[in-house]
């Protein structure tokens, strides 16, 4: 018999509007790694337009700037996460790990596996 596992999703909202969930977390993390929105979108297999739209929506609701941008030229543009955004991602990652750990613990209590 296959083992049953628990999974959960978390996201942050501001005034009922989504700010950060798994998809947007991956997008911001990709921007951090790639150094540009365009490269991040390519790495994630999404269109630049979709990435830009998600970032723009986030920035409309965020209480601080998410990105520091330098307009492209011959070598292309550059985007970096602000210190506040880096802290947000760090805290999201930590909270996600803690919630998943707690969910695993309580799942094991409610559904003890026979050995």
KEDO-744202 format. One record per residue: residue number from 1; x, y, z of N, C-alpha, C, O in turn. Coordinates in nm, 4 decimals. Layout:
<atoms>
seq,n.x,n.y,n.z,ca.x,ca.y,ca.z,c.x,c.y,c.z,o.x,o.y,o.z
NUM,X,Y,Z,X,Y,Z,X,Y,Z,X,Y,Z
...
</atoms>
This chain:
<atoms>
seq,n.x,n.y,n.z,ca.x,ca.y,ca.z,c.x,c.y,c.z,o.x,o.y,o.z
1,0.0829,-0.1176,0.0000,0.0000,0.0000,0.0000,0.0878,0.1245,0.0000,0.1903,0.1277,0.0680
2,0.0500,0.2242,-0.0732,0.1259,0.3481,-0.0809,0.1115,0.4275,0.0478,0.0073,0.4253,0.1134
3,0.2180,0.4973,0.0819,0.2185,0.5787,0.2032,0.1437,0.7096,0.1797,0.1631,0.7753,0.0774
4,0.0593,0.7467,0.2738,-0.0133,0.8734,0.2661,0.0753,0.9810,0.3270,0.1345,0.9611,0.4331
5,0.0841,1.0942,0.2600,0.1638,1.2071,0.3093,0.0769,1.3317,0.3132,-0.0203,1.3438,0.2387
6,0.1125,1.4223,0.3994,0.0399,1.5486,0.4096,0.1172,1.6573,0.3352,0.2403,1.6598,0.3354
7,0.0428,1.7456,0.2725,0.1009,1.8601,0.2020,0.0183,1.9822,0.2371,-0.1024,1.9721,0.2590
8,0.0820,2.0954,0.2424,0.0094,2.2184,0.2723,0.0662,2.3311,0.1871,0.1792,2.3238,0.1389
9,-0.0131,2.4336,0.1698,0.0299,2.5525,0.0962,0.0116,2.6727,0.1870,-0.0862,2.6826,0.2610
10,0.1067,2.7627,0.1800,0.0925,2.8880,0.2529,0.1125,3.0017,0.1550,0.1796,2.9878,0.0528
11,0.0529,3.1139,0.1887,0.0760,3.2353,0.1108,0.0522,3.3539,0.2022,-0.0173,3.3439,0.3034
12,0.1104,3.4648,0.1652,0.0910,3.5891,0.2389,-0.0066,3.6756,0.1615,-0.0034,3.6809,0.0385
13,-0.0933,3.7433,0.2353,-0.1876,3.8376,0.1761,-0.1721,3.9727,0.2441,-0.1307,3.9812,0.3597
14,-0.2055,4.0770,0.1714,-0.2151,4.2116,0.2266,-0.3525,4.2637,0.1887,-0.3849,4.2768,0.0707
15,-0.4333,4.2935,0.2904,-0.5698,4.3422,0.2702,-0.6483,4.2524,0.1743,-0.7193,4.3003,0.0858
16,-0.6338,4.1218,0.1942,-0.7074,4.0249,0.1146,-0.6502,3.9971,-0.0234,-0.7036,3.9138,-0.0967
17,-0.5429,4.0653,-0.0598,-0.4803,4.0462,-0.1907,-0.3550,3.9604,-0.1753,-0.2750,3.9841,-0.0848
18,-0.3368,3.8608,-0.2624,-0.2191,3.7749,-0.2495,-0.0905,3.8540,-0.2740,-0.0805,3.9330,-0.3679
19,0.0063,3.8303,-0.1873,0.1369,3.8927,-0.2032,0.2402,3.7887,-0.2445,0.3100,3.8059,-0.3445
20,0.2499,3.6808,-0.1672,0.3568,3.5840,-0.1915,0.3071,3.4435,-0.1634,0.2537,3.4148,-0.0563
21,0.3258,3.3566,-0.2615,0.2984,3.2143,-0.2487,0.4119,3.1403,-0.3163,0.5148,3.2001,-0.3478
22,0.3951,3.0126,-0.3387,0.5032,2.9312,-0.3975,0.5494,2.9817,-0.5342,0.6694,2.9927,-0.5594
23,0.4544,3.0120,-0.6220,0.4925,3.0558,-0.7567,0.5687,3.1861,-0.7553,0.6708,3.1992,-0.8229
24,0.5211,3.2819,-0.6800,0.5882,3.4111,-0.6715,0.7197,3.3991,-0.5947,0.8151,3.4716,-0.6229
25,0.7247,3.3088,-0.4987,0.8500,3.2809,-0.4285,0.9549,3.2305,-0.5273,1.0695,3.2757,-0.5264
26,0.9137,3.1355,-0.6133,1.0066,3.0826,-0.7138,1.0515,3.1916,-0.8103,1.1681,3.1963,-0.8495
27,0.9587,3.2794,-0.8487,0.9929,3.3876,-0.9406,1.0949,3.4821,-0.8780,1.1962,3.5136,-0.9405
28,1.0700,3.5271,-0.7572,1.1647,3.6178,-0.6916,1.2995,3.5501,-0.6686,1.4040,3.6133,-0.6837
29,1.2975,3.4232,-0.6326,1.4224,3.3491,-0.6139,1.4996,3.3381,-0.7452,1.6223,3.3477,-0.7473
30,1.4260,3.3177,-0.8545,1.4900,3.3094,-0.9868,1.5494,3.4438,-1.0273,1.6576,3.4484,-1.0858
31,1.4801,3.5526,-0.9970,1.5343,3.6859,-1.0254,1.6620,3.7069,-0.9453,1.7602,3.7610,-0.9962
32,1.6596,3.6640,-0.8201,1.7781,3.6782,-0.7352,1.8966,3.6023,-0.7940,2.0084,3.6538,-0.7961
33,1.8732,3.4811,-0.8414,1.9810,3.3989,-0.8976,2.0281,3.4487,-1.0341,2.1481,3.4529,-1.0616
34,1.9329,3.4863,-1.1189,1.9659,3.5212,-1.2573,2.0083,3.6674,-1.2737,2.0835,3.7009,-1.3653
35,1.9602,3.7533,-1.1851,1.9968,3.8941,-1.1955,1.9124,3.9752,-1.2920,1.9380,4.0937,-1.3130
36,1.8118,3.9116,-1.3509,1.7217,3.9857,-1.4398,1.5873,3.9139,-1.4469,1.5773,3.7930,-1.4261
37,1.4853,3.9922,-1.4767,1.3507,3.9358,-1.4895,1.3440,3.8457,-1.6114,1.2860,3.7373,-1.6053
38,1.4021,3.8889,-1.7209,1.3992,3.8123,-1.8445,1.4661,3.6758,-1.8267,1.4102,3.5734,-1.8661
39,1.5854,3.6745,-1.7675,1.6564,3.5477,-1.7470,1.5797,3.4587,-1.6488,1.5742,3.3370,-1.6664
40,1.5209,3.5190,-1.5463,1.4431,3.4418,-1.4491,1.3235,3.3758,-1.5175,1.2954,3.2581,-1.4947
41,1.2528,3.4527,-1.6021,1.1370,3.3982,-1.6738,1.1792,3.2808,-1.7616,1.1120,3.1777,-1.7642
42,1.2889,3.2959,-1.8326,1.3386,3.1866,-1.9181,1.3719,3.0638,-1.8353,1.3384,2.9517,-1.8736
43,1.4383,3.0846,-1.7211,1.4756,2.9721,-1.6346,1.3530,2.8991,-1.5799,1.3574,2.7781,-1.5572
44,1.2446,2.9721,-1.5589,1.1220,2.9113,-1.5061,1.0293,2.8588,-1.6156,0.9309,2.7907,-1.5869
45,1.0608,2.8905,-1.7401,0.9772,2.8456,-1.8511,0.8470,2.9219,-1.8625,0.7466,2.8678,-1.9088
46,0.8481,3.0498,-1.8197,0.7292,3.1344,-1.8333,0.7654,3.2543,-1.9201,0.8830,3.2838,-1.9411
47,0.6644,3.3220,-1.9695,0.6904,3.4379,-2.0539,0.7371,3.5561,-1.9693,0.7056,3.5663,-1.8508
48,0.8121,3.6439,-2.0326,0.8554,3.7661,-1.9656,0.7337,3.8461,-1.9207,0.7316,3.9023,-1.8112
49,0.6337,3.8502,-2.0060,0.5116,3.9259,-1.9757,0.4437,3.8732,-1.8483,0.3985,3.9516,-1.7648
50,0.4369,3.7409,-1.8341,0.3759,3.6824,-1.7145,0.4587,3.7158,-1.5906,0.4038,3.7521,-1.4866
51,0.5896,3.7034,-1.6019,0.6769,3.7355,-1.4888,0.6617,3.8822,-1.4497,0.6471,3.9149,-1.3319
52,0.6653,3.9694,-1.5489,0.6515,4.1127,-1.5243,0.5169,4.1431,-1.4580,0.5102,4.2220,-1.3638
53,0.4110,4.0807,-1.5071,0.2771,4.1030,-1.4535,0.2685,4.0609,-1.3067,0.2105,4.1323,-1.2249
54,0.3255,3.9461,-1.2735,0.3241,3.8992,-1.1353,0.4023,3.9936,-1.0443,0.3576,4.0257,-0.9342
55,0.5183,4.0373,-1.0903,0.5998,4.1286,-1.0105,0.5305,4.2629,-0.9920,0.5329,4.3211,-0.8835
56,0.4698,4.3103,-1.0973,0.3975,4.4380,-1.0901,0.2812,4.4284,-0.9910,0.2592,4.5204,-0.9122
57,0.2068,4.3173,-0.9947,0.0967,4.2968,-0.9019,0.1470,4.2922,-0.7582,0.0856,4.3508,-0.6690
58,0.2574,4.2234,-0.7356,0.3150,4.2160,-0.6018,0.3556,4.3538,-0.5525,0.3295,4.3898,-0.4377
59,0.4188,4.4299,-0.6387,0.4680,4.5618,-0.5986,0.3540,4.6586,-0.5675,0.3722,4.7515,-0.4887
60,0.2379,4.6387,-0.6275,0.1231,4.7239,-0.5969,0.0738,4.7022,-0.4548,0.0164,4.7930,-0.3946
61,0.0955,4.5828,-0.4004,0.0447,4.5495,-0.2678,0.1522,4.5464,-0.1601,0.1203,4.5567,-0.0416
62,0.2768,4.5327,-0.1978,0.3848,4.5219,-0.0998,0.4061,4.6545,-0.0272,0.3910,4.7613,-0.0865
63,0.4407,4.6476,0.0996,0.4648,4.7703,0.1760,0.6043,4.8291,0.1535,0.6421,4.9269,0.2180
64,0.6798,4.7696,0.0625,0.8151,4.8176,0.0325,0.8492,4.7785,-0.1109,0.7860,4.6888,-0.1668
65,0.9492,4.8450,-0.1720,0.9906,4.8067,-0.3075,1.0492,4.6649,-0.3064,1.1235,4.6283,-0.2154
66,1.0153,4.5875,-0.4067,1.0641,4.4497,-0.4149,1.1965,4.4386,-0.4896,1.2829,4.3586,-0.4539
67,1.2110,4.5199,-0.5933,1.3279,4.5096,-0.6807,1.3973,4.6433,-0.6984,1.3356,4.7497,-0.6933
68,1.5266,4.6342,-0.7190,1.6046,4.7484,-0.7653,1.6381,4.7165,-0.9108,1.6974,4.6128,-0.9405
69,1.5995,4.8063,-1.0007,1.6154,4.7797,-1.1446,1.7131,4.8771,-1.2081,1.7225,4.9938,-1.1700
70,1.7854,4.8249,-1.3060,1.8677,4.9081,-1.3926,1.8231,4.8790,-1.5346,1.8282,4.7648,-1.5804
71,1.7795,4.9831,-1.6040,1.7261,4.9677,-1.7393,1.8338,4.9114,-1.8309,1.9512,4.9474,-1.8223
72,1.7895,4.8211,-1.9194,1.8811,4.7537,-2.0102,1.9371,4.8436,-2.1177,1.8816,4.9489,-2.1491
73,2.0427,4.8019,-2.1705,2.1096,4.8667,-2.2826,2.1677,4.7575,-2.3676,2.1030,4.6559,-2.3930
74,2.2888,4.7779,-2.4113,2.3553,4.6784,-2.4957,2.3677,4.5423,-2.4249,2.3452,4.4377,-2.4858
75,2.4035,4.5453,-2.2964,2.4204,4.4210,-2.2217,2.2933,4.3720,-2.1553,2.2942,4.2651,-2.0942
76,2.1840,4.4462,-2.1652,2.0578,4.4064,-2.1040,2.0396,4.4703,-1.9679,2.1330,4.5288,-1.9130
77,1.9200,4.4593,-1.9138,1.8878,4.5186,-1.7851,1.9305,4.4298,-1.6709,1.9773,4.3174,-1.6893
78,1.9129,4.4841,-1.5531,1.9513,4.4105,-1.4336,1.8475,4.4354,-1.3263,1.7988,4.5475,-1.3117
79,1.8135,4.3334,-1.2517,1.7204,4.3460,-1.1401,1.7770,4.2708,-1.0209,1.8252,4.1582,-1.0329
80,1.7700,4.3359,-0.9061,1.8145,4.2742,-0.7818,1.7054,4.2894,-0.6784,1.6298,4.3866,-0.6803
81,1.6971,4.1935,-0.5885,1.5999,4.2019,-0.4806,1.6473,4.3049,-0.3793,1.7665,4.3157,-0.3505
82,1.5519,4.3805,-0.3258,1.5862,4.4725,-0.2180,1.6152,4.3910,-0.0918,1.5811,4.2730,-0.0840
83,1.6776,4.4542,0.0056,1.7067,4.3868,0.1323,1.5771,4.3385,0.1981,1.5738,4.2307,0.2575
84,1.4702,4.4187,0.1875,1.3413,4.3797,0.2460,1.2853,4.2554,0.1776,1.2271,4.1690,0.2433
85,1.3025,4.2462,0.0467,1.2526,4.1293,-0.0271,1.3337,4.0057,0.0080,1.2781,3.8968,0.0221
86,1.4642,4.0216,0.0222,1.5481,3.9083,0.0630,1.5043,3.8568,0.1999,1.4981,3.7359,0.2224
87,1.4742,3.9490,0.2912,1.4269,3.9110,0.4251,1.2904,3.8424,0.4161,1.2655,3.7442,0.4861
88,1.2026,3.8936,0.3306,1.0710,3.8326,0.3109,1.0854,3.6886,0.2625,1.0177,3.5993,0.3136
89,1.1726,3.6652,0.1647,1.1928,3.5295,0.1133,1.2518,3.4383,0.2195,1.2114,3.3227,0.2321
90,1.3470,3.4897,0.2957,1.4082,3.4108,0.4034,1.3014,3.3700,0.5052,1.2963,3.2545,0.5475
91,1.2168,3.4648,0.5441,1.1124,3.4360,0.6423,1.0047,3.3435,0.5855,0.9531,3.2579,0.6575
92,0.9702,3.3592,0.4584,0.8729,3.2705,0.3936,0.9261,3.1273,0.3947,0.8542,3.0334,0.4289
93,1.0526,3.1123,0.3570,1.1162,2.9795,0.3536,1.1147,2.9172,0.4933,1.0799,2.8001,0.5083
94,1.1519,2.9939,0.5946,1.1551,2.9441,0.7320,1.0160,2.9059,0.7796,0.9971,2.7988,0.8374
95,0.9191,2.9923,0.7559,0.7817,2.9635,0.7967,0.7283,2.8387,0.7268,0.6632,2.7549,0.7893
96,0.7562,2.8268,0.5970,0.7112,2.7092,0.5209,0.7702,2.5814,0.5807,0.7000,2.4813,0.5951
97,0.8986,2.5846,0.6153,0.9633,2.4673,0.6746,0.9014,2.4326,0.8098,0.8772,2.3157,0.8397
98,0.8761,2.5347,0.8908,0.8176,2.5112,1.0231,0.6747,2.4577,1.0126,0.6369,2.3669,1.0867
99,0.5963,2.5129,0.9219,0.4585,2.4662,0.9038,0.4569,2.3224,0.8531,0.3778,2.2410,0.9008
100,0.5432,2.2905,0.7571,0.5482,2.1533,0.7052,0.5941,2.0551,0.8121,0.5437,1.9430,0.8194
101,0.6887,2.0963,0.8941,0.7357,2.0104,1.0029,0.6240,1.9859,1.1036,0.6031,1.8729,1.1477
102,0.5526,2.0919,1.1396,0.4402,2.0766,1.2332,0.3304,1.9909,1.1719,0.2718,1.9074,1.2408
103,0.3018,2.0103,1.0441,0.1990,1.9308,0.9770,0.2378,1.7834,0.9769,0.1533,1.6975,1.0019
104,0.3652,1.7527,0.9489,0.4122,1.6139,0.9523,0.3955,1.5539,1.0913,0.3528,1.4394,1.1056
105,0.4293,1.6312,1.1930,0.4183,1.5844,1.3312,0.2735,1.5498,1.3652,0.2452,1.4405,1.4143
106,0.1824,1.6429,1.3389,0.0420,1.6203,1.3734,-0.0214,1.5123,1.2858,-0.1091,1.4389,1.3314
107,0.0217,1.5027,1.1631,-0.0281,1.3961,1.0764,0.0098,1.2601,1.1347,-0.0726,1.1688,1.1388
108,0.1346,1.2470,1.1796,0.1807,1.1204,1.2381,0.1041,1.0866,1.3660,0.0813,0.9695,1.3960
109,0.0646,1.1895,1.4409,-0.0150,1.1651,1.5618,-0.1559,1.1168,1.5280,-0.2080,1.0258,1.5925
110,-0.2165,1.1773,1.4280,-0.3548,1.1457,1.3907,-0.3613,1.0149,1.3104,-0.4551,0.9368,1.3265
111,-0.2624,0.9915,1.2247,-0.2575,0.8723,1.1405,-0.1292,0.7946,1.1675,-0.0387,0.7948,1.0841
112,-0.1199,0.7295,1.2802,0.0042,0.6547,1.3089,0.0223,0.5413,1.2081,-0.0713,0.4674,1.1776
113,0.1422,0.5296,1.1582,0.1747,0.4256,1.0607,0.2103,0.2965,1.1359,0.2834,0.2975,1.2350
114,0.1567,0.1879,1.0856,0.1892,0.0571,1.1429,0.3280,0.0164,1.0961,0.3638,0.0341,0.9797
115,0.4035,-0.0369,1.1864,0.5391,-0.0807,1.1505,0.5466,-0.2298,1.1323,0.6534,-0.2830,1.1020
</atoms>
